[in-house]
Amino acid sequence: MNLKEIKELIQFLKEEEITEFELERGDVKLRIRRGTAELAQGAGERIIAVHPATIPAAAPGAVAHPAPVPSIPAPPEPKEELHIVRSPIVGTYYESPSPGSPPFVKPGDVVEAGQILCIVEAMKLMNEIEADVAGEIVKSLVKNGQPIEYGQDLFTIRPKK
């Protein structure tokens, strides 16, 4: 495994918010851990184990020396009560009705209960995900085109009082 492959792997781990990764192939052992001990113990922890057959073989005699990964500080705990909109299904997240169209919502938008927030495509069916509370969109937690899981957090909303 060369330095370029390691850098690409680190970038992938950052994008997917994976906190720990370990790979062992022959004499080469690579372990990458991100964040602080408190972050690694958190409920949002994602650990992925990769079978050696899924990564291209290293050149004979090559030794992997991973670049240091900077620690990412834990985000500050919100002081207010925010509502989380979660995905009711597994699929692909889309922020707009069609490519090139503006997103249904963006941070700062005020939404009403029942308003469409996004689309989740599952088995070629486009499922509209609606707001279940009225309030202000604080943050969108997924990227356009990203695969999502059942129960995954999609948006945080500051409910109307």
Residue frames as qw, qx, qy, qz and C-alpha x, y, z in Angstrom:
[[0.000, 0.893, 0.450, 0.000, 0.00, 0.00, 0.00],
 [0.470, 0.268, -0.006, 0.841, 1.61, 3.26, -1.08],
 [0.110, -0.273, -0.353, 0.888, 1.29, 6.73, 0.43],
 [0.298, -0.035, -0.343, -0.890, -1.27, 7.86, -2.18],
 [0.526, -0.309, -0.746, -0.266, -3.57, 4.93, -1.33],
 [0.376, -0.355, -0.642, 0.566, -3.25, 5.69, 2.38],
 [0.044, 0.160, 0.087, -0.982, -4.13, 9.37, 1.81],
 [0.440, -0.150, -0.533, -0.707, -7.19, 8.35, -0.26],
 [0.519, -0.338, -0.781, 0.080, -8.22, 5.94, 2.50],
 [0.223, -0.299, -0.471, 0.799, -7.89, 8.65, 5.14],
 [0.226, 0.034, -0.177, -0.957, -9.99, 11.04, 3.02],
 [0.520, -0.247, -0.697, -0.426, -12.68, 8.35, 2.61],
 [0.446, -0.348, -0.725, 0.392, -12.71, 7.71, 6.38],
 [0.041, -0.203, -0.241, 0.948, -13.15, 11.45, 7.03],
 [0.361, -0.058, -0.398, -0.842, -16.00, 11.77, 4.52],
 [0.625, -0.278, -0.676, -0.274, -17.84, 8.75, 5.95],
 [0.408, -0.649, 0.304, -0.566, -17.13, 9.88, 9.55],
 [0.921, -0.108, -0.365, 0.080, -15.52, 6.55, 10.42],
 [0.370, -0.865, 0.289, -0.180, -13.64, 6.83, 13.72],
 [0.509, -0.504, 0.694, 0.077, -11.56, 3.66, 13.61],
 [0.829, 0.476, -0.213, -0.203, -10.12, 1.52, 10.82],
 [0.501, -0.532, 0.676, 0.100, -7.79, -1.46, 10.95],
 [0.827, 0.485, -0.222, -0.179, -6.20, -3.43, 8.11],
 [0.515, -0.529, 0.665, 0.116, -3.81, -6.35, 8.38],
 [0.853, 0.498, -0.095, -0.122, -2.26, -7.91, 5.29],
 [0.819, 0.275, -0.326, 0.383, 0.75, -10.20, 5.73],
 [0.571, -0.164, -0.338, 0.730, 3.48, -8.24, 7.54],
 [0.009, 0.299, 0.071, 0.952, 1.69, -4.91, 7.02],
 [0.220, -0.616, -0.719, 0.234, -0.66, -3.70, 9.75],
 [0.043, 0.323, 0.110, 0.939, -2.44, -0.34, 9.39],
 [0.237, -0.633, -0.694, 0.248, -4.59, 1.18, 12.12],
 [0.054, 0.359, 0.092, 0.927, -6.21, 4.61, 11.86],
 [0.258, -0.627, -0.671, 0.300, -8.07, 6.18, 14.76],
 [0.092, 0.499, 0.143, 0.850, -9.65, 9.64, 14.61],
 [0.456, -0.704, -0.173, -0.516, -10.89, 11.90, 17.38],
 [0.158, -0.521, 0.639, -0.544, -10.46, 11.85, 21.13],
 [0.094, -0.033, -0.974, 0.201, -11.17, 8.98, 23.49],
 [0.342, 0.345, 0.537, -0.690, -14.52, 10.56, 24.41],
 [0.532, 0.432, -0.272, -0.675, -15.48, 10.83, 20.72],
 [0.347, 0.226, -0.889, -0.198, -14.50, 7.21, 20.07],
 [0.030, 0.165, 0.907, -0.385, -16.77, 6.09, 22.92],
 [0.368, 0.214, 0.108, -0.898, -19.74, 8.14, 21.59],
 [0.644, 0.324, 0.624, -0.302, -23.04, 6.77, 20.38],
 [0.597, 0.732, -0.061, -0.323, -22.35, 7.95, 16.80],
 [0.318, -0.542, 0.728, 0.275, -19.29, 5.71, 16.48],
 [0.871, 0.433, -0.037, -0.229, -18.88, 3.91, 13.15],
 [0.364, -0.537, 0.731, 0.212, -16.25, 1.20, 12.82],
 [0.841, 0.442, -0.129, -0.285, -15.71, -0.66, 9.56],
 [0.600, -0.382, 0.668, 0.219, -13.64, -3.82, 9.26],
 [0.597, 0.623, -0.316, -0.395, -12.32, -4.49, 5.76],
 [0.941, -0.021, 0.319, 0.111, -11.49, -7.95, 4.50],
 [0.357, -0.552, 0.478, 0.583, -7.96, -7.92, 3.00],
 [0.474, 0.271, 0.720, 0.428, -9.26, -9.19, -0.36],
 [0.215, 0.875, 0.433, -0.012, -11.12, -5.90, -0.91],
 [0.078, -0.927, 0.221, 0.294, -7.93, -3.78, -1.02],
 [0.742, 0.600, -0.294, 0.062, -5.34, -4.10, -3.83],
 [0.898, -0.241, -0.086, 0.358, -2.22, -6.02, -2.87],
 [0.189, -0.924, 0.247, 0.225, 0.80, -4.00, -1.74],
 [0.596, 0.654, -0.462, 0.064, 4.05, -4.11, -3.64],
 [0.896, -0.172, -0.318, 0.259, 6.45, -6.76, -2.26],
 [0.584, -0.049, -0.290, 0.757, 8.52, -5.35, 0.58],
 [0.074, -0.577, -0.110, -0.806, 6.36, -2.21, 0.88],
 [0.309, -0.354, -0.693, 0.547, 5.64, -0.96, 4.38],
 [0.105, -0.771, -0.412, -0.474, 2.72, 1.32, 5.09],
 [0.317, -0.188, -0.415, 0.832, 3.46, 4.35, 7.25],
 [0.007, -0.790, -0.586, -0.183, 0.15, 6.14, 7.83],
 [0.143, 0.462, -0.077, 0.872, 0.19, 9.91, 7.96],
 [0.065, -0.242, -0.686, 0.683, -0.93, 11.35, 11.30],
 [0.134, -0.615, -0.627, -0.459, -4.62, 12.11, 11.36],
 [0.033, -0.291, 0.303, -0.907, -5.52, 15.33, 13.17],
 [0.037, -0.375, -0.839, 0.393, -7.94, 15.04, 16.06],
 [0.181, -0.484, -0.422, -0.745, -11.38, 16.42, 15.46],
 [0.103, -0.047, 0.605, -0.788, -12.82, 18.12, 18.54],
 [0.021, 0.490, 0.870, -0.054, -16.25, 16.97, 19.63],
 [0.060, -0.538, -0.314, -0.780, -18.96, 19.44, 18.57],
 [0.124, -0.118, 0.523, -0.835, -20.36, 21.51, 21.42],
 [0.005, 0.423, 0.898, -0.118, -23.54, 20.14, 22.95],
 [0.113, -0.519, -0.366, -0.764, -26.61, 22.14, 21.91],
 [0.019, 0.021, 0.580, -0.814, -28.09, 24.18, 24.73],
 [0.571, 0.136, 0.081, -0.806, -31.55, 24.11, 23.23],
 [0.628, 0.138, 0.754, -0.134, -33.90, 21.25, 22.43],
 [0.308, 0.420, -0.524, -0.674, -33.66, 20.42, 18.71],
 [0.854, 0.198, 0.363, -0.316, -35.89, 18.01, 16.82],
 [0.185, -0.378, 0.802, 0.424, -34.19, 15.37, 14.66],
 [0.800, 0.376, -0.031, -0.466, -35.79, 14.21, 11.40],
 [0.428, -0.340, 0.824, 0.150, -34.72, 10.62, 10.72],
 [0.397, 0.242, -0.669, -0.580, -34.98, 8.52, 7.58],
 [0.784, -0.046, 0.375, -0.492, -37.90, 6.06, 7.66],
 [0.946, 0.298, 0.126, -0.015, -36.25, 3.89, 4.97],
 [0.585, -0.360, 0.476, 0.550, -32.93, 2.82, 3.45],
 [0.598, 0.703, 0.349, 0.161, -32.09, 4.49, 0.15],
 [0.502, 0.160, 0.109, 0.843, -30.34, 7.39, -1.57],
 [0.103, -0.734, -0.365, 0.563, -30.84, 10.94, -0.27],
 [0.334, 0.437, 0.373, 0.748, -31.71, 13.75, -2.68],
 [0.141, -0.410, -0.358, 0.827, -32.04, 17.37, -1.57],
 [0.303, 0.372, -0.132, -0.867, -33.98, 18.55, -4.64],
 [0.779, 0.328, 0.377, -0.379, -36.75, 17.25, -6.92],
 [0.849, 0.483, 0.113, 0.181, -34.38, 17.00, -9.93],
 [0.673, -0.151, 0.096, 0.717, -30.72, 17.63, -10.78],
 [0.248, 0.293, 0.203, 0.901, -30.04, 21.34, -11.12],
 [0.351, -0.738, -0.395, -0.419, -33.14, 22.32, -9.13],
 [0.100, -0.578, 0.471, -0.659, -32.78, 24.25, -5.88],
 [0.221, -0.049, -0.922, 0.315, -32.97, 22.13, -2.69],
 [0.370, -0.644, -0.629, -0.231, -36.34, 21.68, -0.99],
 [0.444, -0.893, -0.069, -0.036, -34.91, 23.30, 2.17],
 [0.584, 0.407, -0.379, 0.591, -31.63, 24.72, 3.43],
 [0.452, -0.374, -0.527, 0.615, -30.41, 25.79, 6.88],
 [0.011, -0.173, -0.125, 0.977, -32.27, 28.88, 8.05],
 [0.356, -0.231, -0.573, -0.701, -35.50, 28.04, 6.20],
 [0.436, -0.022, 0.575, -0.692, -38.71, 27.99, 8.21],
 [0.303, -0.050, -0.867, -0.391, -40.83, 24.88, 7.53],
 [0.664, -0.185, 0.167, -0.705, -44.33, 23.79, 8.44],
 [0.532, -0.090, 0.829, -0.149, -45.35, 20.30, 9.54],
 [0.721, 0.465, 0.505, -0.092, -45.98, 18.23, 6.40],
 [0.340, 0.861, -0.271, -0.262, -43.64, 20.28, 4.18],
 [0.947, 0.243, -0.051, 0.202, -41.32, 18.21, 1.95],
 [0.411, -0.812, 0.344, 0.231, -37.70, 18.27, 3.17],
 [0.032, -0.517, 0.780, 0.350, -36.04, 15.82, 0.77],
 [0.885, 0.202, -0.208, -0.363, -36.50, 12.68, -1.32],
 [0.420, -0.422, 0.804, 0.017, -35.19, 9.21, -0.49],
 [0.691, 0.341, -0.473, -0.427, -34.97, 6.89, -3.47],
 [0.470, -0.252, 0.828, -0.173, -35.52, 3.23, -2.63],
 [0.476, 0.196, 0.843, 0.158, -35.90, 0.55, -5.29],
 [0.153, 0.239, 0.531, 0.798, -36.50, 3.18, -8.01],
 [0.207, -0.788, -0.556, -0.162, -39.32, 4.77, -5.97],
 [0.189, 0.390, -0.202, 0.878, -39.00, 8.41, -4.92],
 [0.449, -0.618, -0.627, 0.153, -40.23, 8.79, -1.33],
 [0.012, 0.713, -0.052, 0.699, -40.90, 12.34, -0.13],
 [0.503, -0.294, -0.610, 0.537, -39.76, 12.92, 3.45],
 [0.156, -0.784, -0.260, -0.542, -41.87, 15.51, 5.23],
 [0.044, 0.358, -0.523, 0.773, -41.25, 17.65, 8.30],
 [0.461, -0.453, -0.763, -0.008, -43.05, 16.26, 11.31],
 [0.292, -0.697, -0.383, 0.532, -42.79, 19.55, 13.23],
 [0.275, 0.902, 0.139, 0.302, -42.95, 23.22, 12.31],
 [0.547, -0.734, 0.100, 0.389, -39.80, 25.25, 12.89],
 [0.248, 0.877, -0.369, -0.182, -36.47, 26.41, 11.49],
 [0.942, 0.212, -0.145, 0.218, -34.02, 24.10, 9.71],
 [0.434, -0.831, 0.309, 0.164, -30.80, 24.28, 11.75],
 [0.128, -0.564, 0.755, 0.308, -28.67, 21.79, 9.84],
 [0.894, 0.298, -0.196, -0.270, -28.81, 19.27, 7.00],
 [0.606, -0.560, 0.565, -0.005, -26.84, 16.22, 8.15],
 [0.755, 0.091, 0.592, 0.268, -26.34, 14.35, 4.84],
 [0.031, -0.453, 0.451, 0.768, -24.98, 15.18, 1.40],
 [0.707, 0.447, -0.032, -0.547, -26.91, 15.05, -1.86],
 [0.730, 0.406, -0.521, -0.179, -26.68, 11.60, -3.48],
 [0.048, -0.434, 0.828, -0.352, -25.44, 9.94, -0.29],
 [0.601, -0.224, -0.747, -0.177, -26.71, 6.45, 0.60],
 [0.327, -0.428, 0.424, -0.728, -28.58, 6.52, 3.92],
 [0.252, -0.071, -0.953, 0.150, -29.74, 3.96, 6.43],
 [0.463, -0.632, -0.549, -0.292, -33.01, 3.39, 8.26],
 [0.566, -0.744, -0.287, 0.210, -33.20, 5.73, 11.25],
 [0.570, 0.050, 0.001, 0.820, -30.27, 7.88, 10.10],
 [0.070, -0.744, -0.270, 0.607, -30.46, 11.54, 11.15],
 [0.475, 0.553, 0.441, 0.524, -31.27, 13.79, 8.16],
 [0.049, 0.666, 0.064, 0.741, -32.09, 17.25, 9.58],
 [0.278, -0.363, -0.610, 0.647, -32.14, 19.14, 12.86],
 [0.101, -0.654, -0.405, -0.631, -35.08, 21.50, 13.32],
 [0.055, -0.041, -0.511, 0.857, -35.56, 24.17, 16.00],
 [0.059, -0.574, -0.807, -0.125, -39.29, 23.72, 16.76],
 [0.145, -0.558, -0.126, -0.807, -41.64, 26.72, 16.90],
 [0.137, -0.101, -0.751, 0.638, -42.65, 27.64, 20.42]]
